[in-house]
Amino acid sequence: MWEIYNELIELIPEGLNVLDCMVGLHWTLIRSPKGIGTAMTLKGGRSENKPASVVGMPLKELAAYVKSWDMGLASLGQAAINSVLNVPDNIMSITGQDFIKTSEANDANAFVRFLPEMAGKNVAVIGHFPGIESLHPICHLSIIERNPQSGDYPDSASEYILPHQDYVFITGTAFINKTMPRLLEVSNHAQVILVGPSVPMTAILFNYGIEALAGMVIRDEKECWQVVREGGKTKAFKQGGQMVCIRR
């Protein structure tokens, strides 16, 4: 179950330290020598001893906290991983093309990119993304959410719904709360797309049956840092980030 996490941690180079850290109401940011990584700020889980100071920690040591059952620490770990992976240089190494070309593509939004393929299909989305209800007229949509809104299924429905889907979109926060391995297992017959700012952008995830990665690269560090500091949610990435979608 830890294999996917161990592989992500091993991608973090030795000799890098955390330069800065921001734990906001909705998002956690880590700045490393490679760039800024983002992860959703989760709370709860098992209370564990926290580092005396995150700033100055070896980045790889902080990244290992992604395996913690203290969700706040796991958020820090995921952001540390993403500070190395969700940066232009790494995106270019995966795609083989200039980052500007990749980030400015019309299909950088995963839901838009897969729209023509999903018509009339069974589609499940793990996580209630803004505006996702617009897919209802196009496909047979099931929205699965840990904190369900009207019309959503609770996350316990995953075991029953996912085996019958053609497309499954999974929020990147599933890495943080440790549901990702099981979600991938029960979705192994479907086209699986990982979506959201918490998604680590690395080709190793394609080895786990994932069809596409739709994550976030921070372009305007100052703007993003300020919005997260003020408790912003989606505004942080509309103004300071760039969506990137990579298909295997």
Contacts in CASP RR format, 6 or more apart in sequence:
PFRMAT RR
TARGET T0000
AUTHOR 0000-0000-0000
METHOD contacts of the structure
MODEL  1
MWEIYNELIELIPEGLNVLDCMVGLHWTLIRSPKGIGTAMTLKGGRSENK
PASVVGMPLKELAAYVKSWDMGLASLGQAAINSVLNVPDNIMSITGQDFI
KTSEANDANAFVRFLPEMAGKNVAVIGHFPGIESLHPICHLSIIERNPQS
GDYPDSASEYILPHQDYVFITGTAFINKTMPRLLEVSNHAQVILVGPSVP
MTAILFNYGIEALAGMVIRDEKECWQVVREGGKTKAFKQGGQMVCIRR
1 181 0 8 1.000
2 67 0 8 1.000
4 180 0 8 1.000
4 181 0 8 1.000
4 184 0 8 1.000
4 205 0 8 1.000
4 208 0 8 1.000
5 66 0 8 1.000
5 67 0 8 1.000
5 175 0 8 1.000
7 204 0 8 1.000
8 63 0 8 1.000
8 66 0 8 1.000
8 81 0 8 1.000
8 175 0 8 1.000
8 200 0 8 1.000
8 202 0 8 1.000
8 204 0 8 1.000
9 60 0 8 1.000
9 63 0 8 1.000
9 64 0 8 1.000
9 66 0 8 1.000
9 67 0 8 1.000
9 81 0 8 1.000
11 81 0 8 1.000
11 84 0 8 1.000
11 85 0 8 1.000
11 202 0 8 1.000
11 204 0 8 1.000
12 59 0 8 1.000
12 60 0 8 1.000
12 63 0 8 1.000
12 80 0 8 1.000
12 81 0 8 1.000
12 84 0 8 1.000
13 59 0 8 1.000
13 60 0 8 1.000
13 84 0 8 1.000
14 58 0 8 1.000
14 60 0 8 1.000
15 58 0 8 1.000
15 59 0 8 1.000
15 60 0 8 1.000
16 32 0 8 1.000
16 33 0 8 1.000
16 34 0 8 1.000
16 58 0 8 1.000
16 59 0 8 1.000
16 60 0 8 1.000
16 84 0 8 1.000
17 32 0 8 1.000
17 33 0 8 1.000
17 56 0 8 1.000
17 57 0 8 1.000
17 58 0 8 1.000
17 59 0 8 1.000
18 30 0 8 1.000
18 31 0 8 1.000
18 32 0 8 1.000
18 54 0 8 1.000
18 55 0 8 1.000
18 56 0 8 1.000
18 57 0 8 1.000
18 58 0 8 1.000
18 59 0 8 1.000
18 62 0 8 1.000
18 80 0 8 1.000
19 31 0 8 1.000
19 32 0 8 1.000
19 33 0 8 1.000
19 55 0 8 1.000
19 56 0 8 1.000
20 29 0 8 1.000
20 30 0 8 1.000
20 31 0 8 1.000
20 55 0 8 1.000
21 28 0 8 1.000
21 29 0 8 1.000
21 30 0 8 1.000
21 31 0 8 1.000
21 54 0 8 1.000
21 55 0 8 1.000
21 76 0 8 1.000
22 28 0 8 1.000
22 29 0 8 1.000
22 225 0 8 1.000
22 228 0 8 1.000
22 229 0 8 1.000
23 41 0 8 1.000
23 72 0 8 1.000
23 75 0 8 1.000
23 76 0 8 1.000
24 41 0 8 1.000
24 228 0 8 1.000
24 229 0 8 1.000
24 231 0 8 1.000
25 41 0 8 1.000
25 231 0 8 1.000
25 232 0 8 1.000
25 233 0 8 1.000
26 40 0 8 1.000
26 41 0 8 1.000
26 228 0 8 1.000
26 231 0 8 1.000
26 232 0 8 1.000
26 233 0 8 1.000
26 236 0 8 1.000
27 38 0 8 1.000
27 39 0 8 1.000
27 40 0 8 1.000
27 41 0 8 1.000
27 197 0 8 1.000
27 228 0 8 1.000
27 232 0 8 1.000
27 233 0 8 1.000
27 236 0 8 1.000
28 38 0 8 1.000
28 39 0 8 1.000
28 40 0 8 1.000
28 41 0 8 1.000
28 72 0 8 1.000
28 75 0 8 1.000
28 76 0 8 1.000
28 78 0 8 1.000
28 79 0 8 1.000
29 36 0 8 1.000
29 37 0 8 1.000
29 38 0 8 1.000
29 79 0 8 1.000
29 224 0 8 1.000
29 225 0 8 1.000
29 228 0 8 1.000
30 36 0 8 1.000
30 37 0 8 1.000
30 54 0 8 1.000
30 59 0 8 1.000
30 62 0 8 1.000
30 76 0 8 1.000
30 77 0 8 1.000
30 79 0 8 1.000
30 80 0 8 1.000
30 82 0 8 1.000
30 83 0 8 1.000
31 37 0 8 1.000
31 83 0 8 1.000
31 221 0 8 1.000
32 59 0 8 1.000
32 80 0 8 1.000
32 83 0 8 1.000
32 84 0 8 1.000
34 83 0 8 1.000
34 84 0 8 1.000
34 87 0 8 1.000
34 89 0 8 1.000
34 90 0 8 1.000
35 83 0 8 1.000
35 84 0 8 1.000
35 87 0 8 1.000
35 218 0 8 1.000
35 221 0 8 1.000
36 83 0 8 1.000
36 218 0 8 1.000
36 221 0 8 1.000
36 224 0 8 1.000
36 225 0 8 1.000
37 79 0 8 1.000
37 80 0 8 1.000
37 81 0 8 1.000
37 82 0 8 1.000
37 83 0 8 1.000
37 86 0 8 1.000
37 218 0 8 1.000
38 79 0 8 1.000
38 82 0 8 1.000
38 86 0 8 1.000
38 197 0 8 1.000
38 198 0 8 1.000
38 216 0 8 1.000
38 218 0 8 1.000
38 224 0 8 1.000
38 237 0 8 1.000
39 75 0 8 1.000
39 76 0 8 1.000
39 77 0 8 1.000
39 78 0 8 1.000
39 79 0 8 1.000
39 82 0 8 1.000
39 173 0 8 1.000
39 176 0 8 1.000
39 197 0 8 1.000
39 198 0 8 1.000
40 75 0 8 1.000
40 172 0 8 1.000
40 173 0 8 1.000
40 176 0 8 1.000
40 197 0 8 1.000
40 198 0 8 1.000
41 72 0 8 1.000
41 75 0 8 1.000
42 71 0 8 1.000
42 72 0 8 1.000
42 74 0 8 1.000
42 75 0 8 1.000
42 173 0 8 1.000
42 176 0 8 1.000
42 177 0 8 1.000
43 71 0 8 1.000
43 72 0 8 1.000
44 70 0 8 1.000
44 71 0 8 1.000
44 72 0 8 1.000
45 69 0 8 1.000
45 70 0 8 1.000
45 71 0 8 1.000
46 69 0 8 1.000
46 70 0 8 1.000
47 70 0 8 1.000
48 68 0 8 1.000
48 69 0 8 1.000
48 70 0 8 1.000
48 73 0 8 1.000
50 70 0 8 1.000
50 73 0 8 1.000
51 57 0 8 1.000
51 62 0 8 1.000
54 62 0 8 1.000
54 76 0 8 1.000
59 80 0 8 1.000
59 83 0 8 1.000
59 84 0 8 1.000
62 76 0 8 1.000
62 77 0 8 1.000
62 80 0 8 1.000
63 77 0 8 1.000
63 80 0 8 1.000
63 81 0 8 1.000
64 77 0 8 1.000
65 73 0 8 1.000
65 74 0 8 1.000
65 76 0 8 1.000
65 77 0 8 1.000
65 80 0 8 1.000
66 74 0 8 1.000
66 77 0 8 1.000
66 78 0 8 1.000
66 80 0 8 1.000
66 81 0 8 1.000
66 175 0 8 1.000
66 176 0 8 1.000
67 74 0 8 1.000
68 74 0 8 1.000
68 77 0 8 1.000
69 178 0 8 1.000
71 176 0 8 1.000
71 177 0 8 1.000
74 176 0 8 1.000
74 177 0 8 1.000
74 178 0 8 1.000
75 176 0 8 1.000
78 175 0 8 1.000
78 176 0 8 1.000
78 198 0 8 1.000
78 200 0 8 1.000
81 200 0 8 1.000
82 198 0 8 1.000
82 200 0 8 1.000
82 201 0 8 1.000
84 90 0 8 1.000
85 200 0 8 1.000
85 201 0 8 1.000
85 202 0 8 1.000
86 199 0 8 1.000
86 200 0 8 1.000
86 201 0 8 1.000
86 215 0 8 1.000
86 216 0 8 1.000
86 217 0 8 1.000
86 218 0 8 1.000
87 217 0 8 1.000
88 99 0 8 1.000
88 217 0 8 1.000
89 99 0 8 1.000
90 201 0 8 1.000
90 202 0 8 1.000
91 99 0 8 1.000
91 102 0 8 1.000
91 103 0 8 1.000
91 201 0 8 1.000
91 217 0 8 1.000
91 244 0 8 1.000
91 246 0 8 1.000
92 98 0 8 1.000
92 99 0 8 1.000
92 102 0 8 1.000
94 201 0 8 1.000
94 202 0 8 1.000
94 203 0 8 1.000
94 246 0 8 1.000
95 102 0 8 1.000
95 246 0 8 1.000
99 217 0 8 1.000
102 108 0 8 1.000
102 244 0 8 1.000
102 246 0 8 1.000
103 217 0 8 1.000
103 219 0 8 1.000
103 242 0 8 1.000
103 243 0 8 1.000
103 244 0 8 1.000
105 245 0 8 1.000
106 112 0 8 1.000
107 113 0 8 1.000
107 245 0 8 1.000
108 214 0 8 1.000
108 242 0 8 1.000
108 243 0 8 1.000
108 244 0 8 1.000
108 245 0 8 1.000
109 214 0 8 1.000
109 243 0 8 1.000
109 245 0 8 1.000
110 169 0 8 1.000
110 193 0 8 1.000
110 195 0 8 1.000
110 212 0 8 1.000
110 214 0 8 1.000
110 245 0 8 1.000
111 129 0 8 1.000
111 132 0 8 1.000
111 135 0 8 1.000
111 169 0 8 1.000
111 195 0 8 1.000
113 212 0 8 1.000
113 214 0 8 1.000
113 245 0 8 1.000
113 247 0 8 1.000
114 167 0 8 1.000
114 191 0 8 1.000
114 193 0 8 1.000
114 212 0 8 1.000
115 135 0 8 1.000
115 138 0 8 1.000
117 167 0 8 1.000
117 191 0 8 1.000
118 135 0 8 1.000
118 138 0 8 1.000
118 139 0 8 1.000
118 166 0 8 1.000
118 167 0 8 1.000
119 138 0 8 1.000
119 139 0 8 1.000
120 138 0 8 1.000
120 139 0 8 1.000
120 140 0 8 1.000
121 139 0 8 1.000
121 140 0 8 1.000
121 166 0 8 1.000
121 167 0 8 1.000
122 139 0 8 1.000
122 140 0 8 1.000
122 142 0 8 1.000
122 164 0 8 1.000
122 165 0 8 1.000
122 166 0 8 1.000
122 167 0 8 1.000
123 135 0 8 1.000
123 139 0 8 1.000
123 140 0 8 1.000
123 141 0 8 1.000
123 142 0 8 1.000
123 165 0 8 1.000
123 166 0 8 1.000
123 167 0 8 1.000
123 168 0 8 1.000
123 169 0 8 1.000
124 141 0 8 1.000
124 142 0 8 1.000
124 143 0 8 1.000
124 144 0 8 1.000
124 161 0 8 1.000
124 162 0 8 1.000
124 165 0 8 1.000
124 167 0 8 1.000
124 168 0 8 1.000
124 169 0 8 1.000
124 187 0 8 1.000
124 190 0 8 1.000
125 132 0 8 1.000
125 135 0 8 1.000
125 141 0 8 1.000
125 142 0 8 1.000
125 143 0 8 1.000
125 144 0 8 1.000
125 168 0 8 1.000
125 169 0 8 1.000
126 144 0 8 1.000
126 145 0 8 1.000
126 155 0 8 1.000
126 158 0 8 1.000
126 168 0 8 1.000
126 169 0 8 1.000
126 170 0 8 1.000
126 171 0 8 1.000
126 174 0 8 1.000
126 183 0 8 1.000
127 143 0 8 1.000
127 144 0 8 1.000
127 145 0 8 1.000
127 146 0 8 1.000
127 171 0 8 1.000
127 173 0 8 1.000
128 143 0 8 1.000
128 145 0 8 1.000
128 148 0 8 1.000
128 149 0 8 1.000
128 152 0 8 1.000
129 169 0 8 1.000
129 171 0 8 1.000
129 195 0 8 1.000
129 196 0 8 1.000
130 234 0 8 1.000
132 141 0 8 1.000
132 143 0 8 1.000
133 141 0 8 1.000
133 143 0 8 1.000
135 141 0 8 1.000
139 167 0 8 1.000
142 153 0 8 1.000
142 157 0 8 1.000
142 161 0 8 1.000
142 165 0 8 1.000
143 149 0 8 1.000
143 151 0 8 1.000
143 152 0 8 1.000
143 153 0 8 1.000
144 152 0 8 1.000
144 153 0 8 1.000
144 154 0 8 1.000
144 155 0 8 1.000
144 157 0 8 1.000
144 158 0 8 1.000
144 161 0 8 1.000
145 152 0 8 1.000
145 153 0 8 1.000
145 154 0 8 1.000
145 155 0 8 1.000
146 154 0 8 1.000
146 155 0 8 1.000
146 177 0 8 1.000
148 154 0 8 1.000
153 161 0 8 1.000
155 179 0 8 1.000
158 179 0 8 1.000
158 182 0 8 1.000
158 183 0 8 1.000
158 186 0 8 1.000
159 186 0 8 1.000
162 168 0 8 1.000
162 183 0 8 1.000
162 186 0 8 1.000
162 187 0 8 1.000
162 190 0 8 1.000
163 186 0 8 1.000
163 187 0 8 1.000
163 189 0 8 1.000
165 187 0 8 1.000
165 190 0 8 1.000
166 190 0 8 1.000
166 191 0 8 1.000
167 190 0 8 1.000
167 191 0 8 1.000
167 192 0 8 1.000
167 193 0 8 1.000
168 183 0 8 1.000
168 187 0 8 1.000
168 190 0 8 1.000
168 191 0 8 1.000
168 192 0 8 1.000
168 193 0 8 1.000
169 192 0 8 1.000
169 193 0 8 1.000
169 194 0 8 1.000
169 195 0 8 1.000
170 180 0 8 1.000
170 183 0 8 1.000
170 184 0 8 1.000
170 187 0 8 1.000
170 192 0 8 1.000
170 193 0 8 1.000
170 194 0 8 1.000
170 195 0 8 1.000
171 194 0 8 1.000
171 195 0 8 1.000
171 196 0 8 1.000
171 198 0 8 1.000
172 180 0 8 1.000
172 194 0 8 1.000
172 195 0 8 1.000
172 196 0 8 1.000
172 198 0 8 1.000
172 199 0 8 1.000
173 198 0 8 1.000
174 180 0 8 1.000
174 183 0 8 1.000
175 198 0 8 1.000
175 199 0 8 1.000
175 200 0 8 1.000
176 198 0 8 1.000
184 192 0 8 1.000
184 208 0 8 1.000
184 209 0 8 1.000
184 210 0 8 1.000
188 209 0 8 1.000
191 211 0 8 1.000
192 209 0 8 1.000
192 210 0 8 1.000
192 211 0 8 1.000
193 210 0 8 1.000
193 211 0 8 1.000
193 212 0 8 1.000
193 213 0 8 1.000
193 214 0 8 1.000
194 205 0 8 1.000
194 210 0 8 1.000
194 212 0 8 1.000
194 213 0 8 1.000
194 214 0 8 1.000
194 215 0 8 1.000
195 214 0 8 1.000
195 215 0 8 1.000
196 214 0 8 1.000
196 215 0 8 1.000
196 216 0 8 1.000
197 215 0 8 1.000
197 216 0 8 1.000
197 237 0 8 1.000
199 213 0 8 1.000
199 214 0 8 1.000
199 215 0 8 1.000
199 216 0 8 1.000
200 213 0 8 1.000
201 213 0 8 1.000
201 215 0 8 1.000
201 217 0 8 1.000
201 244 0 8 1.000
201 246 0 8 1.000
202 213 0 8 1.000
203 248 0 8 1.000
205 213 0 8 1.000
206 248 0 8 1.000
210 248 0 8 1.000
211 247 0 8 1.000
211 248 0 8 1.000
212 245 0 8 1.000
212 246 0 8 1.000
212 247 0 8 1.000
212 248 0 8 1.000
213 244 0 8 1.000
213 245 0 8 1.000
213 246 0 8 1.000
214 243 0 8 1.000
214 244 0 8 1.000
214 245 0 8 1.000
214 246 0 8 1.000
215 243 0 8 1.000
215 244 0 8 1.000
215 245 0 8 1.000
216 237 0 8 1.000
216 241 0 8 1.000
216 242 0 8 1.000
216 243 0 8 1.000
216 244 0 8 1.000
217 241 0 8 1.000
217 242 0 8 1.000
217 244 0 8 1.000
218 224 0 8 1.000
218 240 0 8 1.000
218 241 0 8 1.000
218 242 0 8 1.000
219 240 0 8 1.000
219 241 0 8 1.000
219 242 0 8 1.000
220 239 0 8 1.000
220 240 0 8 1.000
220 241 0 8 1.000
221 240 0 8 1.000
223 236 0 8 1.000
223 239 0 8 1.000
223 240 0 8 1.000
224 236 0 8 1.000
224 237 0 8 1.000
224 239 0 8 1.000
224 240 0 8 1.000
224 241 0 8 1.000
227 235 0 8 1.000
227 236 0 8 1.000
227 239 0 8 1.000
227 240 0 8 1.000
228 236 0 8 1.000
237 243 0 8 1.000
END
